Amino acid sequence: DLALFNVAIDSKLRGCDLVKLAVADLVKDDRVRERVSIIQSKTKKPVQFELTENTRDTVIAWVGSPEMIGGRFMFPSRFHDRPHISTRQYGRLVRNWVTAIGLEPSGYGTHSMRRTKAAEIYRKTGNLRAVQLLLGHTKVDSTVRYLGVELEDALTIAERIDI
């Protein structure tokens, strides 16, 4: 669960792309990559993401665990007819995590995981273009809607700039 959680936050991937990550996407020569590039299912375009040290540590521990020996996918299914967990199973795990920390699960889902780091990057930098690139959005308007950026946000950023 910890490796899945950390990779979900760092990667900012949609659930459909996250569950399909192969070990080879993240690990090369027994080392976890700091930066990863994959082709998104929805857009068929590449997107890059970074893996923090904490995430790299959890990934290498997970990949080295007995249940992962010889595994192709980062998050394998327990069912023999499926190579990796489903997006539905990922959703159940997110709901369990949210419930475990005492939050109302109806307010969170797999897309909350995608949005978390992107929203934090925007909040700390105000850089919509950077967030757009990290999410793989083709239009900045999509990123604005995605983050729920309002005029008030824009004015707050503008007020911090002293020319």
C-alpha positions as CSV (number, residue, x, y, z in Angstrom):
1,D,0.0,0.0,0.0
2,L,2.8,2.5,0.9
3,A,4.6,2.1,-2.4
4,L,1.3,2.5,-4.3
5,F,0.3,5.5,-2.3
6,N,3.7,7.2,-2.7
7,V,3.9,6.5,-6.4
8,A,0.4,7.8,-6.9
9,I,1.2,11.1,-5.2
10,D,4.6,11.6,-6.9
11,S,3.6,10.5,-10.4
12,K,0.4,12.5,-10.6
13,L,-0.9,9.7,-13.0
14,R,-4.5,8.8,-13.7
15,G,-5.5,5.6,-12.1
16,C,-5.6,3.7,-15.4
17,D,-1.9,4.5,-16.0
18,L,-0.8,4.0,-12.4
19,V,-2.1,0.5,-12.1
20,K,-0.4,-0.5,-15.4
21,L,3.1,0.6,-14.3
22,A,5.7,-2.1,-14.9
23,V,8.6,-2.7,-12.6
24,A,10.8,-1.8,-15.6
25,D,9.2,1.6,-15.8
26,L,10.5,2.5,-12.4
27,V,13.5,0.2,-11.7
28,K,16.6,-0.2,-13.8
29,D,19.7,-2.1,-12.7
30,D,18.3,-2.6,-9.2
31,R,17.9,1.2,-8.7
32,V,14.7,3.2,-8.8
33,R,14.8,6.0,-11.3
34,E,14.5,9.5,-10.1
35,R,12.6,10.5,-13.2
36,V,10.2,8.4,-15.2
37,S,8.5,8.9,-18.6
38,I,5.5,7.0,-19.7
39,I,2.9,7.3,-22.5
40,Q,-0.5,8.2,-21.1
41,S,-3.4,6.0,-22.1
42,K,-5.9,8.9,-22.5
43,T,-3.8,11.3,-24.5
44,K,-1.2,8.8,-26.1
45,K,1.4,11.5,-25.2
46,P,4.4,11.1,-22.9
47,V,4.4,12.6,-19.4
48,Q,7.3,12.7,-17.1
49,F,7.4,12.6,-13.3
50,E,9.9,12.5,-10.5
51,L,10.1,10.1,-7.7
52,T,11.2,11.5,-4.3
53,E,13.7,9.7,-2.2
54,N,11.0,8.5,0.2
55,T,9.1,7.0,-2.8
56,R,12.2,5.4,-4.2
57,D,12.9,3.8,-0.8
58,T,9.4,2.3,-0.6
59,V,9.5,1.1,-4.3
60,I,12.8,-0.7,-3.8
61,A,11.6,-2.3,-0.6
62,W,8.4,-3.4,-2.4
63,V,10.2,-4.7,-5.5
64,G,12.5,-6.7,-3.2
65,S,9.7,-8.3,-1.2
66,P,9.0,-12.0,-1.7
67,E,5.6,-11.5,-3.4
68,M,7.2,-9.4,-6.1
69,I,10.0,-11.8,-7.2
70,G,9.7,-12.1,-10.9
71,G,6.8,-9.8,-11.1
72,R,6.3,-7.7,-14.2
73,F,3.8,-5.1,-12.9
74,M,4.5,-2.8,-9.9
75,F,1.0,-3.5,-8.4
76,P,0.2,-7.1,-9.3
77,S,-3.3,-8.5,-9.0
78,R,-4.0,-11.3,-6.5
79,F,-6.0,-13.0,-9.2
80,H,-4.1,-15.1,-11.7
81,D,-6.2,-14.1,-14.7
82,R,-5.2,-10.4,-14.2
83,P,-1.6,-9.1,-14.4
84,H,-2.1,-6.0,-12.3
85,I,-4.7,-4.5,-9.9
86,S,-7.7,-2.9,-11.5
87,T,-8.6,0.7,-11.3
88,R,-11.6,-0.4,-9.3
89,Q,-9.3,-2.2,-6.8
90,Y,-7.2,1.0,-6.6
91,G,-10.3,3.0,-5.9
92,R,-11.2,0.6,-3.0
93,L,-7.7,1.0,-1.6
94,V,-7.9,4.8,-1.7
95,R,-11.3,4.6,0.0
96,N,-9.8,2.4,2.7
97,W,-6.9,4.8,3.2
98,V,-9.2,7.8,3.5
99,T,-11.5,6.0,5.9
100,A,-8.5,4.9,8.0
101,I,-7.4,8.5,8.7
102,G,-11.0,9.5,9.6
103,L,-12.0,11.4,6.5
104,E,-15.3,11.1,4.6
105,P,-14.6,8.8,1.7
106,S,-17.3,10.4,-0.5
107,G,-15.0,13.5,-0.8
108,Y,-12.0,11.6,-2.1
109,G,-11.1,9.2,-4.9
110,T,-8.3,8.1,-7.1
111,H,-8.2,11.4,-8.8
112,S,-7.6,13.0,-5.4
113,M,-4.2,11.2,-5.5
114,R,-3.5,12.7,-9.0
115,R,-4.4,16.2,-7.9
116,T,-2.6,16.3,-4.5
117,K,0.9,17.1,-5.5
118,A,-0.1,19.2,-8.6
119,A,-2.3,21.4,-6.3
120,E,0.6,21.7,-3.8
121,I,3.0,22.7,-6.5
122,Y,0.6,25.3,-7.8
123,R,-0.1,26.6,-4.3
124,K,3.6,27.0,-3.5
125,T,4.8,28.4,-6.9
126,G,1.7,29.8,-8.6
127,N,3.2,28.3,-11.8
128,L,0.3,27.0,-13.9
129,R,2.5,26.1,-16.8
130,A,4.7,23.8,-14.7
131,V,1.6,22.1,-13.3
132,Q,0.2,21.8,-16.9
133,L,3.4,20.1,-18.1
134,L,3.5,17.7,-15.0
135,L,-0.1,16.6,-15.6
136,G,0.3,16.3,-19.3
137,H,-2.5,18.7,-20.1
138,T,-2.4,20.1,-23.6
139,K,-4.3,23.3,-22.7
140,V,-3.6,25.5,-19.7
141,D,-7.4,26.0,-19.5
142,S,-7.7,22.4,-18.5
143,T,-5.2,22.8,-15.8
144,V,-7.0,25.9,-14.5
145,R,-10.3,24.0,-14.3
146,Y,-8.6,20.9,-12.9
147,L,-7.1,22.9,-10.0
148,G,-10.2,25.0,-9.5
149,V,-8.1,28.2,-9.9
150,E,-10.4,31.2,-9.3
151,L,-9.9,34.9,-9.8
152,E,-9.2,35.2,-6.1
153,D,-6.2,32.9,-6.5
154,A,-4.9,34.9,-9.4
155,L,-5.3,38.2,-7.4
156,T,-3.5,36.7,-4.4
157,I,-0.6,35.7,-6.6
158,A,-0.5,39.1,-8.2
159,E,-0.4,40.8,-4.8
160,R,2.7,39.0,-3.9
161,I,4.6,40.4,-6.9
162,D,6.3,43.7,-6.2
163,I,7.8,45.4,-9.2
